[in-house]
């Protein structure tokens, strides 16, 4: 972002937090209030000094500089650092919250695909509202997953058919939507497939289905403790999921293949 002297306004890839025509030469007179009290060189009003910060001297547990870590569960190795996961993330060892191997750890290839969750345009706020609203349920009548044509061919998935998606926590089923929207990524020279699932479904309401959140783990960021549900790893198979004890056995069998224990994914540094 910079000051365009000819246009007499701030311009660029960002926008200032104050009036865009405030000149860098402007200094507020004594007693100024509101926007008039902002100097022309202090456009970032959410910071105490009005400046844009790259270095954060205090307040962030994982600061003071930005760093890239892979999610708690990732099918790829961290390309930036030897530290795979954030060393200060919050993790919780529990039988119903087992973590998966990540990157080059043994067993990570049991869950080879990237899984992401998202909201749909036709859904309002949360499933508790959306699934009980007739016209919204009519617009989005059934839980589904999105996969690329390449992943569909690799795993034998049929458009509008059923798929079973598996993580170390659970196995769910969804209708298959084959779409080029979920294009494979190229990471370290190999194709990395993505699975997309909306998170508004559940067992109650006018439009029911399995819950995407059943697949996710409780792993929190250290500052505001938000659960990491937008990026994880999973496997996908054609057909509907098993019922009853057979569903639990499918999840357990995947855990055994991946060598998952109570200590998997719990390291602080490594």
TORTOR-388391 format. One record per residue (C-alpha): residue number from 1; residue in one letter; x, y, z. Coordinates in Angstrom, 3 decimals. Example, Ala and Ser with C-alpha at 12.3 -4.5 7.8 and 13.67 -1.06 7.14 Angstrom:
BEGIN
SITE   k r       xx       yy       zz
SITE   1 A   12.300   -4.500    7.800
SITE   2 S   13.670   -1.060    7.140
//
This chain:
BEGIN
SITE   k r       xx       yy       zz
SITE   1 X    0.000    0.000    0.000
SITE   2 X    1.383    3.439   -0.889
SITE   3 X    0.410    7.088   -1.269
SITE   4 X   -0.384    8.121   -4.855
SITE   5 X    0.555   11.796   -4.956
SITE   6 X   -1.134   12.381   -8.301
SITE   7 X   -4.428   10.794   -7.221
SITE   8 X   -4.034   12.181   -3.687
SITE   9 X   -5.066    8.897   -2.047
SITE  10 X   -3.670    5.668   -0.657
SITE  11 X   -3.655    2.793   -3.147
SITE  12 X   -2.185   -0.688   -3.617
SITE  13 X   -2.995   -4.251   -2.574
SITE  14 X   -4.503   -3.238    0.775
SITE  15 X   -6.716   -0.449    2.094
SITE  16 X   -5.953    1.935    4.980
SITE  17 X   -8.035    1.825    8.141
SITE  18 X   -8.581    5.570    7.928
SITE  19 X   -9.948    7.860    5.178
SITE  20 X   -8.098    6.946    1.971
SITE  21 X   -7.459   10.587    1.073
SITE  22 X   -5.598   11.326    4.324
SITE  23 X   -2.199   12.650    3.193
SITE  24 X    1.000   11.305    4.799
SITE  25 X    1.786   14.956    5.612
SITE  26 X   -1.347   15.331    7.739
SITE  27 X   -0.854   15.736   11.480
SITE  28 X   -3.961   16.092   13.675
SITE  29 X   -4.417   19.380   15.513
SITE  30 X   -4.563   19.228   19.279
SITE  31 X   -8.003   18.231   20.466
SITE  32 X   -8.927   16.328   17.308
SITE  33 X  -11.369   13.438   17.693
SITE  34 X  -12.357   10.314   15.789
SITE  35 X  -10.898    9.858   12.301
SITE  36 X   -9.545   13.436   12.389
SITE  37 X   -7.200   12.414   15.221
SITE  38 X   -5.344    9.873   13.033
SITE  39 X   -2.007   10.968   11.620
SITE  40 X   -1.394   10.460    7.904
SITE  41 X    1.390    7.971    8.678
SITE  42 X   -0.636    5.808   11.097
SITE  43 X   -3.098    3.944    8.858
SITE  44 X   -3.322    0.716   10.897
SITE  45 X   -5.742    1.820   13.588
SITE  46 X   -6.051   -1.622   15.209
SITE  47 X   -2.423   -1.353   16.330
SITE  48 X   -1.550    0.915   19.250
SITE  49 X    1.100    2.745   17.218
SITE  50 X   -0.871    2.850   13.959
SITE  51 X    1.802    0.864   12.101
SITE  52 X    1.600   -2.461   10.258
SITE  53 X    3.400   -5.149   12.239
SITE  54 X    5.443   -8.069   10.942
SITE  55 X    7.230   -8.513   14.264
SITE  56 X    4.938   -8.885   17.291
SITE  57 X    6.905   -8.180   20.482
SITE  58 X    4.253   -9.538   22.858
SITE  59 X    0.882  -11.223   23.002
SITE  60 X    1.325  -14.234   20.695
SITE  61 X    2.369  -17.575   22.141
SITE  62 X    3.638  -18.698   18.730
SITE  63 X    5.221  -15.306   17.857
SITE  64 X    6.967  -13.006   17.384
SITE  65 X    7.438  -13.699   13.640
SITE  66 X    5.151  -15.620   11.238
SITE  67 X    6.202  -19.215   10.581
SITE  68 X    4.676  -21.989    8.472
SITE  69 X    3.734  -25.298   10.074
SITE  70 X    1.740  -28.088    8.506
SITE  71 X   -1.632  -28.911   10.083
SITE  72 X   -1.769  -31.424   12.914
SITE  73 X   -2.401  -34.066   10.237
SITE  74 X   -0.909  -33.566    6.790
SITE  75 X    0.031  -35.984    3.987
SITE  76 X    3.076  -33.840    3.113
SITE  77 X    6.273  -32.889    4.910
SITE  78 X    6.731  -29.287    6.006
SITE  79 X    8.629  -27.726    3.060
SITE  80 X    9.877  -24.776    5.151
SITE  81 X   11.208  -26.205    8.408
SITE  82 X   12.203  -29.485   10.020
SITE  83 X    9.464  -28.833   12.617
SITE  84 X    6.381  -30.496   11.086
SITE  85 X    3.672  -29.212   13.424
SITE  86 X    3.435  -26.091   15.556
SITE  87 X    5.414  -26.820   18.735
SITE  88 X    2.945  -24.836   20.852
SITE  89 X   -0.341  -26.181   19.469
SITE  90 X   -2.764  -27.601   22.022
SITE  91 X   -3.373  -31.345   21.718
SITE  92 X   -5.406  -33.779   23.813
SITE  93 X   -4.778  -37.507   24.008
SITE  94 X   -8.075  -39.405   24.214
SITE  95 X   -9.386  -42.668   22.796
SITE  96 X  -11.969  -40.766   20.739
SITE  97 X   -9.421  -38.152   19.615
SITE  98 X   -6.530  -40.161   18.238
SITE  99 X   -4.166  -38.278   15.948
SITE 100 X   -2.763  -39.564   12.672
SITE 101 X    0.881  -39.747   11.525
SITE 102 X    1.913  -36.765    9.423
SITE 103 X    4.406  -35.957    6.672
SITE 104 X    7.103  -38.641    6.440
SITE 105 X    6.123  -40.368    9.664
SITE 106 X    5.461  -44.118    9.267
SITE 107 X    1.775  -44.744    8.591
SITE 108 X    0.973  -41.286    7.171
SITE 109 X    0.268  -42.870    3.780
SITE 110 X   -2.734  -44.708    5.261
SITE 111 X   -4.542  -41.358    5.114
SITE 112 X   -3.188  -40.060    1.786
SITE 113 X   -5.593  -37.261    0.823
SITE 114 X   -6.204  -33.692    1.976
SITE 115 X   -9.632  -33.140    3.538
SITE 116 X  -11.163  -29.692    3.957
SITE 117 X  -14.528  -28.555    5.308
SITE 118 X  -16.567  -25.497    4.368
SITE 119 X  -19.939  -23.762    4.493
SITE 120 X  -22.405  -23.684    1.580
SITE 121 X  -23.988  -20.519    0.189
SITE 122 X  -27.450  -22.010    0.683
SITE 123 X  -26.841  -22.720    4.368
SITE 124 X  -27.447  -20.176    7.083
SITE 125 X  -25.101  -19.842   10.080
SITE 126 X  -25.170  -23.442   11.358
SITE 127 X  -26.853  -26.776   10.772
SITE 128 X  -29.261  -26.203   13.651
SITE 129 X  -30.907  -23.476   11.574
SITE 130 X  -30.275  -24.723    8.033
SITE 131 X  -31.540  -28.297    8.455
SITE 132 X  -34.823  -27.148    9.991
SITE 133 X  -35.607  -24.558    7.294
SITE 134 X  -37.657  -26.169    4.479
SITE 135 X  -36.492  -24.023    1.586
SITE 136 X  -32.814  -24.334    2.588
SITE 137 X  -33.164  -28.098    2.912
SITE 138 X  -34.741  -28.167   -0.524
SITE 139 X  -31.824  -26.222   -1.991
SITE 140 X  -29.262  -28.555   -0.371
SITE 141 X  -31.130  -31.823    0.176
SITE 142 X  -28.279  -34.257    0.891
SITE 143 X  -24.812  -34.451    2.430
SITE 144 X  -22.106  -34.787   -0.210
SITE 145 X  -18.375  -34.760   -0.818
SITE 146 X  -16.538  -33.117   -3.689
SITE 147 X  -13.705  -34.926   -5.494
SITE 148 X  -11.820  -34.383   -8.726
SITE 149 X  -12.340  -36.595  -11.807
SITE 150 X   -8.796  -37.877  -11.258
SITE 151 X   -9.465  -38.979   -7.667
SITE 152 X  -12.807  -40.471   -8.697
SITE 153 X  -11.053  -42.589  -11.323
SITE 154 X   -8.281  -43.604   -8.905
SITE 155 X  -10.687  -44.757   -6.191
SITE 156 X  -13.621  -45.949   -8.289
SITE 157 X  -16.010  -43.221   -7.143
SITE 158 X  -19.146  -42.610   -9.206
SITE 159 X  -20.854  -39.235   -9.589
SITE 160 X  -24.011  -39.174   -7.375
SITE 161 X  -22.977  -42.524   -5.900
SITE 162 X  -21.799  -43.140   -2.328
SITE 163 X  -18.385  -42.742   -0.748
SITE 164 X  -16.992  -43.584    2.676
SITE 165 X  -14.470  -41.135    4.160
SITE 166 X  -12.228  -42.353    6.975
SITE 167 X   -9.962  -40.751    9.575
SITE 168 X   -8.617  -41.999   12.920
SITE 169 X  -11.786  -40.694   14.619
SITE 170 X  -14.616  -42.005   12.508
SITE 171 X  -15.953  -43.081    9.132
SITE 172 X  -18.804  -41.217    7.437
SITE 173 X  -20.674  -41.571    4.167
SITE 174 X  -21.639  -38.958    1.600
SITE 175 X  -22.959  -38.655   -1.913
SITE 176 X  -20.206  -38.111   -4.477
SITE 177 X  -19.972  -34.902   -6.479
SITE 178 X  -17.277  -35.246   -9.143
SITE 179 X  -16.120  -31.753  -10.058
SITE 180 X  -13.094  -29.998  -11.504
SITE 181 X  -13.397  -27.467   -8.650
SITE 182 X  -11.367  -29.849   -6.479
SITE 183 X   -8.321  -29.924   -8.751
SITE 184 X   -5.346  -32.024   -7.626
SITE 185 X   -2.421  -30.059   -6.199
SITE 186 X    1.178  -30.651   -7.211
SITE 187 X    3.296  -30.817   -4.043
SITE 188 X    6.977  -31.804   -4.097
SITE 189 X    6.519  -33.205   -7.574
SITE 190 X    3.551  -35.470   -6.850
SITE 191 X   -0.201  -35.143   -7.271
SITE 192 X   -2.032  -34.502   -4.029
SITE 193 X   -5.794  -35.024   -4.155
SITE 194 X   -8.338  -33.018   -2.181
SITE 195 X  -11.693  -34.016   -0.679
SITE 196 X  -14.168  -31.262    0.147
SITE 197 X  -17.109  -31.708    2.516
SITE 198 X  -19.642  -29.178    3.875
SITE 199 X  -20.109  -29.245    7.642
SITE 200 X  -23.806  -28.438    8.135
SITE 201 X  -25.278  -31.935    8.198
SITE 202 X  -26.191  -34.122   11.148
SITE 203 X  -28.776  -36.668   12.347
SITE 204 X  -31.635  -34.228   13.027
SITE 205 X  -33.762  -31.941   10.879
SITE 206 X  -35.477  -32.044    7.498
SITE 207 X  -32.279  -32.891    5.623
SITE 208 X  -30.166  -35.374    7.560
SITE 209 X  -26.806  -36.989    6.968
SITE 210 X  -23.487  -37.888    8.551
SITE 211 X  -21.513  -35.130   10.229
SITE 212 X  -18.237  -33.872    8.763
SITE 213 X  -17.072  -32.880   12.241
SITE 214 X  -16.998  -36.553   13.270
SITE 215 X  -13.861  -36.881   11.146
SITE 216 X  -11.942  -34.008   12.696
SITE 217 X   -9.605  -33.982   15.689
SITE 218 X   -9.417  -31.553   18.584
SITE 219 X   -6.148  -29.709   18.023
SITE 220 X   -6.178  -26.017   18.943
SITE 221 X   -4.135  -22.967   18.078
SITE 222 X   -2.359  -21.609   21.185
SITE 223 X   -3.648  -18.035   21.102
SITE 224 X   -7.440  -18.106   20.759
SITE 225 X   -7.899  -21.900   20.992
SITE 226 X   -9.707  -22.402   17.682
SITE 227 X  -10.098  -26.035   16.613
SITE 228 X   -8.276  -27.036   13.417
SITE 229 X  -11.059  -28.401   11.203
SITE 230 X  -10.237  -26.877    7.816
SITE 231 X   -7.215  -29.017    6.934
SITE 232 X   -6.559  -32.650    7.770
SITE 233 X   -5.807  -35.980    6.086
SITE 234 X   -8.212  -38.808    5.222
SITE 235 X   -8.868  -41.779    2.978
SITE 236 X  -11.892  -42.320    0.731
SITE 237 X  -13.497  -45.527   -0.553
SITE 238 X  -16.444  -46.207   -2.864
SITE 239 X  -19.739  -47.322   -1.316
SITE 240 X  -21.633  -46.721    1.901
SITE 241 X  -19.983  -46.990    5.312
SITE 242 X  -20.508  -50.029    7.535
SITE 243 X  -23.100  -49.910   10.309
SITE 244 X  -22.838  -50.659   14.030
SITE 245 X  -19.710  -52.444   15.314
SITE 246 X  -18.411  -52.894   11.764
SITE 247 X  -18.051  -49.136   11.449
SITE 248 X  -15.936  -49.018   14.612
SITE 249 X  -13.856  -51.931   13.351
SITE 250 X  -13.151  -50.132   10.058
SITE 251 X  -11.790  -47.131   11.969
SITE 252 X   -9.782  -49.412   14.266
SITE 253 X   -8.348  -51.331   11.315
SITE 254 X   -7.102  -48.067    9.788
SITE 255 X   -5.545  -47.123   13.134
SITE 256 X   -3.712  -50.459   13.273
SITE 257 X   -2.399  -50.068    9.724
SITE 258 X   -1.118  -46.573   10.537
SITE 259 X    0.438  -47.706   13.841
SITE 260 X   -1.559  -45.140   15.814
SITE 261 X   -1.119  -45.080   19.589
SITE 262 X   -1.958  -42.649   22.388
SITE 263 X    1.385  -40.930   21.675
SITE 264 X    0.952  -40.393   17.929
SITE 265 X    0.979  -36.706   16.990
SITE 266 X    1.529  -35.617   20.604
SITE 267 X    5.148  -34.490   20.320
SITE 268 X    5.967  -30.897   21.211
SITE 269 X    9.200  -30.658   19.242
SITE 270 X   10.604  -33.014   16.676
//
